[in-house]
Amino acid sequence: MKEYLAIFDLDGTLFDTGEVNYYAYKTALKPFGVDLDKNYFTTVCNGRHYLEFLPDVMDDATTENMETVHSAKKTAYKENLDKARENVHLFKMIESLADKYHIAIVTTASLKNTLDILKFFGRDTLFEFLVTQENIKKTKPNPEGFFKAMDNFGIGPAHTLIFEDSEVGIKAAEASGATVFAVKKF
């Protein structure tokens, strides 16, 4: 029986998806007359929940319009997966940890996009548990997602490792009480 848990963020940690997300949102926002600036997206929006940043980029950011954009983004995401890059070293670590650690993902990405990228890279069988935006009420920097993963396996923070890249993700991981590893550039 495994007594340890390793949790990984998806975007920016397991995969460099900045280009994927940018082009997917650029496509999704075009019908709303938004020409999304790449630099703005990568520095301000990427890694944040869509309900947090879409009001800043859309003139008519009604709930309905933001949901329409998000739905279109999920479709366009799959069409841009060839622009993603996997963190080869981190995946080698996951494979070596799998005998002693439960392996989970906690991400603000949708379940669809999470499964799409894992399948695209042939990594979908490595993870025992996924927490995606559909499973949480409070996004990072709130640690709710990390606690869900820990509760699922009955493993506390003292036996949990979390790998994160973003400032809000690292804050959430630290708030969980687990050991935190910051992933910077790969």
Buried (B, 14 or more C-beta within 10 A) or exposed (E): EBEBBBBBBBBBBBBBBBBBBBBBBBBBBBEBEBEBBEEBBBEEBBBBBBBEBBEEBBEEBEEEBBEBBBEBBBBBBBEBBEBBEBBEEBBEBBEEBBEEBBBBBBBBBBBBBBBBBBEBBEBBEBBBBBBBBEBBEEBBBBBBBBBBBBEBBEBBBEBBBBBBBBEBBBBBBBBBBBBBBBBEEB
